[in-house]
Amino acid sequence: MLAGVLRLPAALARGLIRFYQLTFSALVGRGCRHLPTCSAYMDEAIARHGLWAGGWVGLARLCRCHPLGTSGLDFVCERVPAKARWYLPWRYGRWRDTDPGPEPQGSLLVGIDLDRPVER
């Protein structure tokens, strides 16, 4: 029961984000410079990292989303940065660039020396 009470603020924040997506966002238009949109990014960040850390990760994304800011694909980080602390909340977010996403698992070029000519 205590775990449910502790998750209540994050669930409330995610509910407010969903309310925004269904009402105000539909009226203003969907002109976000990133994919996923800023509201979807914030929702995923809160779901993945909790209200405190996810809120700061999402706030950093909102600050990057302006005409002179970043654009393109931007994914929520799998883990919060190692230097992040609850008492230094600005360290949770990436304030300047986008996250390239997860590294590809396995590659066809593993173990191939591209500088050596191919023998036929």
Phi and psi in radians as a Rosetta constraint file:
Dihedral C 1 N 2 CA 2 C 2 CIRCULARHARMONIC -1.112 0.35
Dihedral N 2 CA 2 C 2 N 3 CIRCULARHARMONIC -0.649 0.35
Dihedral C 2 N 3 CA 3 C 3 CIRCULARHARMONIC -1.104 0.35
Dihedral N 3 CA 3 C 3 N 4 CIRCULARHARMONIC -0.670 0.35
Dihedral C 3 N 4 CA 4 C 4 CIRCULARHARMONIC -1.148 0.35
Dihedral N 4 CA 4 C 4 N 5 CIRCULARHARMONIC -0.655 0.35
Dihedral C 4 N 5 CA 5 C 5 CIRCULARHARMONIC -1.187 0.35
Dihedral N 5 CA 5 C 5 N 6 CIRCULARHARMONIC -0.669 0.35
Dihedral C 5 N 6 CA 6 C 6 CIRCULARHARMONIC -1.212 0.35
Dihedral N 6 CA 6 C 6 N 7 CIRCULARHARMONIC -0.462 0.35
Dihedral C 6 N 7 CA 7 C 7 CIRCULARHARMONIC -1.498 0.35
Dihedral N 7 CA 7 C 7 N 8 CIRCULARHARMONIC -0.137 0.35
Dihedral C 7 N 8 CA 8 C 8 CIRCULARHARMONIC -1.052 0.35
Dihedral N 8 CA 8 C 8 N 9 CIRCULARHARMONIC -0.791 0.35
Dihedral C 8 N 9 CA 9 C 9 CIRCULARHARMONIC -1.069 0.35
Dihedral N 9 CA 9 C 9 N 10 CIRCULARHARMONIC -0.697 0.35
Dihedral C 9 N 10 CA 10 C 10 CIRCULARHARMONIC -1.161 0.35
Dihedral N 10 CA 10 C 10 N 11 CIRCULARHARMONIC -0.704 0.35
Dihedral C 10 N 11 CA 11 C 11 CIRCULARHARMONIC -1.138 0.35
Dihedral N 11 CA 11 C 11 N 12 CIRCULARHARMONIC -0.670 0.35
Dihedral C 11 N 12 CA 12 C 12 CIRCULARHARMONIC -1.129 0.35
Dihedral N 12 CA 12 C 12 N 13 CIRCULARHARMONIC -0.757 0.35
Dihedral C 12 N 13 CA 13 C 13 CIRCULARHARMONIC -1.104 0.35
Dihedral N 13 CA 13 C 13 N 14 CIRCULARHARMONIC -0.737 0.35
Dihedral C 13 N 14 CA 14 C 14 CIRCULARHARMONIC -1.148 0.35
Dihedral N 14 CA 14 C 14 N 15 CIRCULARHARMONIC -0.601 0.35
Dihedral C 14 N 15 CA 15 C 15 CIRCULARHARMONIC -1.132 0.35
Dihedral N 15 CA 15 C 15 N 16 CIRCULARHARMONIC -0.697 0.35
Dihedral C 15 N 16 CA 16 C 16 CIRCULARHARMONIC -1.150 0.35
Dihedral N 16 CA 16 C 16 N 17 CIRCULARHARMONIC -0.663 0.35
Dihedral C 16 N 17 CA 17 C 17 CIRCULARHARMONIC -1.111 0.35
Dihedral N 17 CA 17 C 17 N 18 CIRCULARHARMONIC -0.762 0.35
Dihedral C 17 N 18 CA 18 C 18 CIRCULARHARMONIC -1.128 0.35
Dihedral N 18 CA 18 C 18 N 19 CIRCULARHARMONIC -0.680 0.35
Dihedral C 18 N 19 CA 19 C 19 CIRCULARHARMONIC -1.055 0.35
Dihedral N 19 CA 19 C 19 N 20 CIRCULARHARMONIC -0.780 0.35
Dihedral C 19 N 20 CA 20 C 20 CIRCULARHARMONIC -1.030 0.35
Dihedral N 20 CA 20 C 20 N 21 CIRCULARHARMONIC -0.784 0.35
Dihedral C 20 N 21 CA 21 C 21 CIRCULARHARMONIC -1.077 0.35
Dihedral N 21 CA 21 C 21 N 22 CIRCULARHARMONIC -0.652 0.35
Dihedral C 21 N 22 CA 22 C 22 CIRCULARHARMONIC -1.473 0.35
Dihedral N 22 CA 22 C 22 N 23 CIRCULARHARMONIC -0.341 0.35
Dihedral C 22 N 23 CA 23 C 23 CIRCULARHARMONIC -2.003 0.35
Dihedral N 23 CA 23 C 23 N 24 CIRCULARHARMONIC -1.413 0.35
Dihedral C 23 N 24 CA 24 C 24 CIRCULARHARMONIC -1.088 0.35
Dihedral N 24 CA 24 C 24 N 25 CIRCULARHARMONIC -0.733 0.35
Dihedral C 24 N 25 CA 25 C 25 CIRCULARHARMONIC -1.087 0.35
Dihedral N 25 CA 25 C 25 N 26 CIRCULARHARMONIC -0.649 0.35
Dihedral C 25 N 26 CA 26 C 26 CIRCULARHARMONIC -1.191 0.35
Dihedral N 26 CA 26 C 26 N 27 CIRCULARHARMONIC -0.546 0.35
Dihedral C 26 N 27 CA 27 C 27 CIRCULARHARMONIC -1.343 0.35
Dihedral N 27 CA 27 C 27 N 28 CIRCULARHARMONIC -0.699 0.35
Dihedral C 27 N 28 CA 28 C 28 CIRCULARHARMONIC -1.360 0.35
Dihedral N 28 CA 28 C 28 N 29 CIRCULARHARMONIC -0.589 0.35
Dihedral C 28 N 29 CA 29 C 29 CIRCULARHARMONIC 1.934 0.35
Dihedral N 29 CA 29 C 29 N 30 CIRCULARHARMONIC 2.768 0.35
Dihedral C 29 N 30 CA 30 C 30 CIRCULARHARMONIC -1.868 0.35
Dihedral N 30 CA 30 C 30 N 31 CIRCULARHARMONIC 1.523 0.35
Dihedral C 30 N 31 CA 31 C 31 CIRCULARHARMONIC -2.052 0.35
Dihedral N 31 CA 31 C 31 N 32 CIRCULARHARMONIC 0.632 0.35
Dihedral C 31 N 32 CA 32 C 32 CIRCULARHARMONIC -1.233 0.35
Dihedral N 32 CA 32 C 32 N 33 CIRCULARHARMONIC 2.484 0.35
Dihedral C 32 N 33 CA 33 C 33 CIRCULARHARMONIC -1.410 0.35
Dihedral N 33 CA 33 C 33 N 34 CIRCULARHARMONIC -0.172 0.35
Dihedral C 33 N 34 CA 34 C 34 CIRCULARHARMONIC -2.038 0.35
Dihedral N 34 CA 34 C 34 N 35 CIRCULARHARMONIC 2.877 0.35
Dihedral C 34 N 35 CA 35 C 35 CIRCULARHARMONIC -2.307 0.35
Dihedral N 35 CA 35 C 35 N 36 CIRCULARHARMONIC 2.108 0.35
Dihedral C 35 N 36 CA 36 C 36 CIRCULARHARMONIC -1.232 0.35
Dihedral N 36 CA 36 C 36 N 37 CIRCULARHARMONIC 2.879 0.35
Dihedral C 36 N 37 CA 37 C 37 CIRCULARHARMONIC -1.095 0.35
Dihedral N 37 CA 37 C 37 N 38 CIRCULARHARMONIC 2.865 0.35
Dihedral C 37 N 38 CA 38 C 38 CIRCULARHARMONIC -1.068 0.35
Dihedral N 38 CA 38 C 38 N 39 CIRCULARHARMONIC -0.698 0.35
Dihedral C 38 N 39 CA 39 C 39 CIRCULARHARMONIC -1.216 0.35
Dihedral N 39 CA 39 C 39 N 40 CIRCULARHARMONIC -0.680 0.35
Dihedral C 39 N 40 CA 40 C 40 CIRCULARHARMONIC -1.159 0.35
Dihedral N 40 CA 40 C 40 N 41 CIRCULARHARMONIC -0.648 0.35
Dihedral C 40 N 41 CA 41 C 41 CIRCULARHARMONIC -1.101 0.35
Dihedral N 41 CA 41 C 41 N 42 CIRCULARHARMONIC -0.818 0.35
Dihedral C 41 N 42 CA 42 C 42 CIRCULARHARMONIC -1.090 0.35
Dihedral N 42 CA 42 C 42 N 43 CIRCULARHARMONIC -0.742 0.35
Dihedral C 42 N 43 CA 43 C 43 CIRCULARHARMONIC -1.062 0.35
Dihedral N 43 CA 43 C 43 N 44 CIRCULARHARMONIC -0.809 0.35
Dihedral C 43 N 44 CA 44 C 44 CIRCULARHARMONIC -1.164 0.35
Dihedral N 44 CA 44 C 44 N 45 CIRCULARHARMONIC -0.670 0.35
Dihedral C 44 N 45 CA 45 C 45 CIRCULARHARMONIC -1.117 0.35
Dihedral N 45 CA 45 C 45 N 46 CIRCULARHARMONIC -0.739 0.35
Dihedral C 45 N 46 CA 46 C 46 CIRCULARHARMONIC -1.194 0.35
Dihedral N 46 CA 46 C 46 N 47 CIRCULARHARMONIC -0.690 0.35
Dihedral C 46 N 47 CA 47 C 47 CIRCULARHARMONIC -1.134 0.35
Dihedral N 47 CA 47 C 47 N 48 CIRCULARHARMONIC -0.653 0.35
Dihedral C 47 N 48 CA 48 C 48 CIRCULARHARMONIC -1.442 0.35
Dihedral N 48 CA 48 C 48 N 49 CIRCULARHARMONIC -0.703 0.35
Dihedral C 48 N 49 CA 49 C 49 CIRCULARHARMONIC -2.021 0.35
Dihedral N 49 CA 49 C 49 N 50 CIRCULARHARMONIC -0.014 0.35
Dihedral C 49 N 50 CA 50 C 50 CIRCULARHARMONIC 1.603 0.35
Dihedral N 50 CA 50 C 50 N 51 CIRCULARHARMONIC 2.995 0.35
Dihedral C 50 N 51 CA 51 C 51 CIRCULARHARMONIC -1.181 0.35
Dihedral N 51 CA 51 C 51 N 52 CIRCULARHARMONIC -0.765 0.35
Dihedral C 51 N 52 CA 52 C 52 CIRCULARHARMONIC -1.196 0.35
Dihedral N 52 CA 52 C 52 N 53 CIRCULARHARMONIC -1.046 0.35
Dihedral C 52 N 53 CA 53 C 53 CIRCULARHARMONIC -1.180 0.35
Dihedral N 53 CA 53 C 53 N 54 CIRCULARHARMONIC -0.790 0.35
Dihedral C 53 N 54 CA 54 C 54 CIRCULARHARMONIC -1.126 0.35
Dihedral N 54 CA 54 C 54 N 55 CIRCULARHARMONIC -0.598 0.35
Dihedral C 54 N 55 CA 55 C 55 CIRCULARHARMONIC -1.122 0.35
Dihedral N 55 CA 55 C 55 N 56 CIRCULARHARMONIC -0.707 0.35
Dihedral C 55 N 56 CA 56 C 56 CIRCULARHARMONIC -1.243 0.35
Dihedral N 56 CA 56 C 56 N 57 CIRCULARHARMONIC -0.646 0.35
Dihedral C 56 N 57 CA 57 C 57 CIRCULARHARMONIC -1.084 0.35
Dihedral N 57 CA 57 C 57 N 58 CIRCULARHARMONIC -0.781 0.35
Dihedral C 57 N 58 CA 58 C 58 CIRCULARHARMONIC -1.170 0.35
Dihedral N 58 CA 58 C 58 N 59 CIRCULARHARMONIC -0.655 0.35
Dihedral C 58 N 59 CA 59 C 59 CIRCULARHARMONIC -1.106 0.35
Dihedral N 59 CA 59 C 59 N 60 CIRCULARHARMONIC -0.695 0.35
Dihedral C 59 N 60 CA 60 C 60 CIRCULARHARMONIC -1.072 0.35
Dihedral N 60 CA 60 C 60 N 61 CIRCULARHARMONIC -0.675 0.35
Dihedral C 60 N 61 CA 61 C 61 CIRCULARHARMONIC -1.158 0.35
Dihedral N 61 CA 61 C 61 N 62 CIRCULARHARMONIC -0.750 0.35
Dihedral C 61 N 62 CA 62 C 62 CIRCULARHARMONIC -1.067 0.35
Dihedral N 62 CA 62 C 62 N 63 CIRCULARHARMONIC -0.621 0.35
Dihedral C 62 N 63 CA 63 C 63 CIRCULARHARMONIC -1.244 0.35
Dihedral N 63 CA 63 C 63 N 64 CIRCULARHARMONIC -0.439 0.35
Dihedral C 63 N 64 CA 64 C 64 CIRCULARHARMONIC -1.421 0.35
Dihedral N 64 CA 64 C 64 N 65 CIRCULARHARMONIC -0.282 0.35
Dihedral C 64 N 65 CA 65 C 65 CIRCULARHARMONIC -1.636 0.35
Dihedral N 65 CA 65 C 65 N 66 CIRCULARHARMONIC 1.476 0.35
Dihedral C 65 N 66 CA 66 C 66 CIRCULARHARMONIC -2.606 0.35
Dihedral N 66 CA 66 C 66 N 67 CIRCULARHARMONIC 2.941 0.35
Dihedral C 66 N 67 CA 67 C 67 CIRCULARHARMONIC -0.959 0.35
Dihedral N 67 CA 67 C 67 N 68 CIRCULARHARMONIC -0.539 0.35
Dihedral C 67 N 68 CA 68 C 68 CIRCULARHARMONIC -1.754 0.35
Dihedral N 68 CA 68 C 68 N 69 CIRCULARHARMONIC 0.123 0.35
Dihedral C 68 N 69 CA 69 C 69 CIRCULARHARMONIC -1.581 0.35
Dihedral N 69 CA 69 C 69 N 70 CIRCULARHARMONIC -2.830 0.35
Dihedral C 69 N 70 CA 70 C 70 CIRCULARHARMONIC -1.363 0.35
Dihedral N 70 CA 70 C 70 N 71 CIRCULARHARMONIC 2.944 0.35
Dihedral C 70 N 71 CA 71 C 71 CIRCULARHARMONIC -2.723 0.35
Dihedral N 71 CA 71 C 71 N 72 CIRCULARHARMONIC 2.938 0.35
Dihedral C 71 N 72 CA 72 C 72 CIRCULARHARMONIC 1.834 0.35
Dihedral N 72 CA 72 C 72 N 73 CIRCULARHARMONIC -2.807 0.35
Dihedral C 72 N 73 CA 73 C 73 CIRCULARHARMONIC -1.256 0.35
Dihedral N 73 CA 73 C 73 N 74 CIRCULARHARMONIC 2.331 0.35
Dihedral C 73 N 74 CA 74 C 74 CIRCULARHARMONIC -2.586 0.35
Dihedral N 74 CA 74 C 74 N 75 CIRCULARHARMONIC 2.082 0.35
Dihedral C 74 N 75 CA 75 C 75 CIRCULARHARMONIC -1.919 0.35
Dihedral N 75 CA 75 C 75 N 76 CIRCULARHARMONIC 2.658 0.35
Dihedral C 75 N 76 CA 76 C 76 CIRCULARHARMONIC -1.222 0.35
Dihedral N 76 CA 76 C 76 N 77 CIRCULARHARMONIC 2.367 0.35
Dihedral C 76 N 77 CA 77 C 77 CIRCULARHARMONIC -1.119 0.35
Dihedral N 77 CA 77 C 77 N 78 CIRCULARHARMONIC 2.558 0.35
Dihedral C 77 N 78 CA 78 C 78 CIRCULARHARMONIC -1.180 0.35
Dihedral N 78 CA 78 C 78 N 79 CIRCULARHARMONIC -0.714 0.35
Dihedral C 78 N 79 CA 79 C 79 CIRCULARHARMONIC -2.268 0.35
Dihedral N 79 CA 79 C 79 N 80 CIRCULARHARMONIC 2.633 0.35
Dihedral C 79 N 80 CA 80 C 80 CIRCULARHARMONIC -1.231 0.35
Dihedral N 80 CA 80 C 80 N 81 CIRCULARHARMONIC 2.675 0.35
Dihedral C 80 N 81 CA 81 C 81 CIRCULARHARMONIC -1.033 0.35
Dihedral N 81 CA 81 C 81 N 82 CIRCULARHARMONIC 2.618 0.35
Dihedral C 81 N 82 CA 82 C 82 CIRCULARHARMONIC -1.120 0.35
Dihedral N 82 CA 82 C 82 N 83 CIRCULARHARMONIC -0.512 0.35
Dihedral C 82 N 83 CA 83 C 83 CIRCULARHARMONIC -1.412 0.35
Dihedral N 83 CA 83 C 83 N 84 CIRCULARHARMONIC -0.072 0.35
Dihedral C 83 N 84 CA 84 C 84 CIRCULARHARMONIC -1.323 0.35
Dihedral N 84 CA 84 C 84 N 85 CIRCULARHARMONIC 2.415 0.35
Dihedral C 84 N 85 CA 85 C 85 CIRCULARHARMONIC -2.384 0.35
Dihedral N 85 CA 85 C 85 N 86 CIRCULARHARMONIC 2.665 0.35
Dihedral C 85 N 86 CA 86 C 86 CIRCULARHARMONIC -1.090 0.35
Dihedral N 86 CA 86 C 86 N 87 CIRCULARHARMONIC -0.522 0.35
Dihedral C 86 N 87 CA 87 C 87 CIRCULARHARMONIC -1.551 0.35
Dihedral N 87 CA 87 C 87 N 88 CIRCULARHARMONIC -0.056 0.35
Dihedral C 87 N 88 CA 88 C 88 CIRCULARHARMONIC -2.173 0.35
Dihedral N 88 CA 88 C 88 N 89 CIRCULARHARMONIC 1.162 0.35
Dihedral C 88 N 89 CA 89 C 89 CIRCULARHARMONIC -1.136 0.35
Dihedral N 89 CA 89 C 89 N 90 CIRCULARHARMONIC -0.437 0.35
Dihedral C 89 N 90 CA 90 C 90 CIRCULARHARMONIC -1.160 0.35
Dihedral N 90 CA 90 C 90 N 91 CIRCULARHARMONIC -0.256 0.35
Dihedral C 90 N 91 CA 91 C 91 CIRCULARHARMONIC -1.382 0.35
Dihedral N 91 CA 91 C 91 N 92 CIRCULARHARMONIC -0.136 0.35
Dihedral C 91 N 92 CA 92 C 92 CIRCULARHARMONIC -1.270 0.35
Dihedral N 92 CA 92 C 92 N 93 CIRCULARHARMONIC -0.571 0.35
Dihedral C 92 N 93 CA 93 C 93 CIRCULARHARMONIC -1.741 0.35
Dihedral N 93 CA 93 C 93 N 94 CIRCULARHARMONIC 2.756 0.35
Dihedral C 93 N 94 CA 94 C 94 CIRCULARHARMONIC -1.655 0.35
Dihedral N 94 CA 94 C 94 N 95 CIRCULARHARMONIC 2.004 0.35
Dihedral C 94 N 95 CA 95 C 95 CIRCULARHARMONIC -1.657 0.35
Dihedral N 95 CA 95 C 95 N 96 CIRCULARHARMONIC -0.218 0.35
Dihedral C 95 N 96 CA 96 C 96 CIRCULARHARMONIC -2.105 0.35
Dihedral N 96 CA 96 C 96 N 97 CIRCULARHARMONIC -0.677 0.35
Dihedral C 96 N 97 CA 97 C 97 CIRCULARHARMONIC -2.151 0.35
Dihedral N 97 CA 97 C 97 N 98 CIRCULARHARMONIC 3.120 0.35
Dihedral C 97 N 98 CA 98 C 98 CIRCULARHARMONIC -1.741 0.35
Dihedral N 98 CA 98 C 98 N 99 CIRCULARHARMONIC 2.799 0.35
Dihedral C 98 N 99 CA 99 C 99 CIRCULARHARMONIC -1.489 0.35
Dihedral N 99 CA 99 C 99 N 100 CIRCULARHARMONIC 2.180 0.35
Dihedral C 99 N 100 CA 100 C 100 CIRCULARHARMONIC -1.223 0.35
Dihedral N 100 CA 100 C 100 N 101 CIRCULARHARMONIC -0.175 0.35
Dihedral C 100 N 101 CA 101 C 101 CIRCULARHARMONIC 1.687 0.35
Dihedral N 101 CA 101 C 101 N 102 CIRCULARHARMONIC -3.135 0.35
Dihedral C 101 N 102 CA 102 C 102 CIRCULARHARMONIC -1.211 0.35
Dihedral N 102 CA 102 C 102 N 103 CIRCULARHARMONIC 2.628 0.35
Dihedral C 102 N 103 CA 103 C 103 CIRCULARHARMONIC -1.190 0.35
Dihedral N 103 CA 103 C 103 N 104 CIRCULARHARMONIC 2.497 0.35
Dihedral C 103 N 104 CA 104 C 104 CIRCULARHARMONIC -1.113 0.35
Dihedral N 104 CA 104 C 104 N 105 CIRCULARHARMONIC 2.436 0.35
Dihedral C 104 N 105 CA 105 C 105 CIRCULARHARMONIC -1.512 0.35
Dihedral N 105 CA 105 C 105 N 106 CIRCULARHARMONIC 1.916 0.35
Dihedral C 105 N 106 CA 106 C 106 CIRCULARHARMONIC 1.371 0.35
Dihedral N 106 CA 106 C 106 N 107 CIRCULARHARMONIC 2.620 0.35
Dihedral C 106 N 107 CA 107 C 107 CIRCULARHARMONIC -2.515 0.35
Dihedral N 107 CA 107 C 107 N 108 CIRCULARHARMONIC 2.606 0.35
Dihedral C 107 N 108 CA 108 C 108 CIRCULARHARMONIC -1.275 0.35
Dihedral N 108 CA 108 C 108 N 109 CIRCULARHARMONIC -0.298 0.35
Dihedral C 108 N 109 CA 109 C 109 CIRCULARHARMONIC -1.686 0.35
Dihedral N 109 CA 109 C 109 N 110 CIRCULARHARMONIC 0.136 0.35
Dihedral C 109 N 110 CA 110 C 110 CIRCULARHARMONIC -1.163 0.35
Dihedral N 110 CA 110 C 110 N 111 CIRCULARHARMONIC 2.246 0.35
Dihedral C 110 N 111 CA 111 C 111 CIRCULARHARMONIC 1.455 0.35
Dihedral N 111 CA 111 C 111 N 112 CIRCULARHARMONIC 0.066 0.35
Dihedral C 111 N 112 CA 112 C 112 CIRCULARHARMONIC -1.782 0.35
Dihedral N 112 CA 112 C 112 N 113 CIRCULARHARMONIC 2.225 0.35
Dihedral C 112 N 113 CA 113 C 113 CIRCULARHARMONIC -1.547 0.35
Dihedral N 113 CA 113 C 113 N 114 CIRCULARHARMONIC 1.907 0.35
Dihedral C 113 N 114 CA 114 C 114 CIRCULARHARMONIC -1.356 0.35
Dihedral N 114 CA 114 C 114 N 115 CIRCULARHARMONIC -0.249 0.35
Dihedral C 114 N 115 CA 115 C 115 CIRCULARHARMONIC -1.486 0.35
Dihedral N 115 CA 115 C 115 N 116 CIRCULARHARMONIC -0.330 0.35
Dihedral C 115 N 116 CA 116 C 116 CIRCULARHARMONIC -1.539 0.35
Dihedral N 116 CA 116 C 116 N 117 CIRCULARHARMONIC 2.335 0.35
Dihedral C 116 N 117 CA 117 C 117 CIRCULARHARMONIC -1.154 0.35
Dihedral N 117 CA 117 C 117 N 118 CIRCULARHARMONIC 2.595 0.35
Dihedral C 117 N 118 CA 118 C 118 CIRCULARHARMONIC -1.390 0.35
Dihedral N 118 CA 118 C 118 N 119 CIRCULARHARMONIC 2.274 0.35
Dihedral C 118 N 119 CA 119 C 119 CIRCULARHARMONIC -1.536 0.35
Dihedral N 119 CA 119 C 119 N 120 CIRCULARHARMONIC 2.397 0.35
